[in-house]
Amino acid sequence: MSHNYKFRNPDGMYFITFSVVGWVDVFTRDVYREIVVDSFNWCIKNKGLVIHAWVIMTNHVHMIVSKKGEQPLEAILRDMKKFTSVKIIEAIKRNMGESRRNWMLTIFREAGKVNSQNEKYQFWQNGNHPIELDYNKIIEQKVDYLHNNPVKQGFVNDPMCYPWSSAMDYSGIKGYVKVVLLD
């Protein structure tokens, strides 16, 4: 792993990305996005996660995060990824109306077979690709990138119209996740 993709500063703020294995478009359904949002909020309340900005795209999540308390940020994120992967796989299995259920489960099962850290399925790709944000210009660039991702993909014309991000919070409207706004 490159030195650039490690959590070097335990008290730092980081831009991270979680990607679904095979770039499967799981997050086209609210039921799966809600699992991720609920996990964000639980980790904020119970683990010391601080989310400054976030967006859930169809097959990946971008976040700007830091932490408060003693638990290392990489441990919080590891636990969050593990929890969400189990819950999303369970939700896919139970969702009889999910037209892509067998196809998705096959991809996640095959990915799990080649990763010794999994018992059966792998949902998230390994790693978070953390990039420490240590000066204002890069922080602003990453917030803009993250919030404009749904616009670039053609989902909305205005970032604040996409409910699965913190863009609304930055425009003064409370969103789904308790974010700590950046100045």
Rosetta blueprint (number, residue, H / E / L):
1 M L
2 S L
3 H H
4 N H
5 Y H
6 K L
7 F L
8 R L
9 N L
10 P L
11 D L
12 G L
13 M L
14 Y E
15 F E
16 I E
17 T E
18 F E
19 S E
20 V E
21 V H
22 G H
23 W H
24 V L
25 D L
26 V H
27 F H
28 T H
29 R L
30 D H
31 V H
32 Y H
33 R H
34 E H
35 I H
36 V H
37 V H
38 D H
39 S H
40 F H
41 N H
42 W H
43 C H
44 I H
45 K H
46 N H
47 K H
48 G L
49 L E
50 V E
51 I E
52 H E
53 A E
54 W E
55 V E
56 I E
57 M L
58 T L
59 N L
60 H E
61 V E
62 H E
63 M E
64 I E
65 V E
66 S E
67 K E
68 K L
69 G L
70 E L
71 Q L
72 P L
73 L H
74 E H
75 A H
76 I H
77 L H
78 R H
79 D H
80 M H
81 K H
82 K H
83 F H
84 T H
85 S H
86 V H
87 K H
88 I H
89 I H
90 E H
91 A H
92 I H
93 K H
94 R H
95 N L
96 M L
97 G L
98 E L
99 S L
100 R L
101 R H
102 N H
103 W H
104 M H
105 L H
106 T H
107 I H
108 F H
109 R H
110 E H
111 A H
112 G H
113 K H
114 V L
115 N L
116 S L
117 Q L
118 N L
119 E L
120 K L
121 Y L
122 Q L
123 F L
124 W E
125 Q L
126 N L
127 G L
128 N L
129 H L
130 P L
131 I E
132 E E
133 L L
134 D L
135 Y L
136 N H
137 K H
138 I H
139 I H
140 E H
141 Q H
142 K H
143 V H
144 D H
145 Y H
146 L H
147 H H
148 N H
149 N H
150 P H
151 V H
152 K H
153 Q L
154 G L
155 F L
156 V L
157 N L
158 D L
159 P H
160 M H
161 C H
162 Y L
163 P L
164 W L
165 S E
166 S L
167 A H
168 M H
169 D H
170 Y H
171 S L
172 G L
173 I L
174 K L
175 G L
176 Y L
177 V L
178 K L
179 V L
180 V L
181 L L
182 L L
183 D L
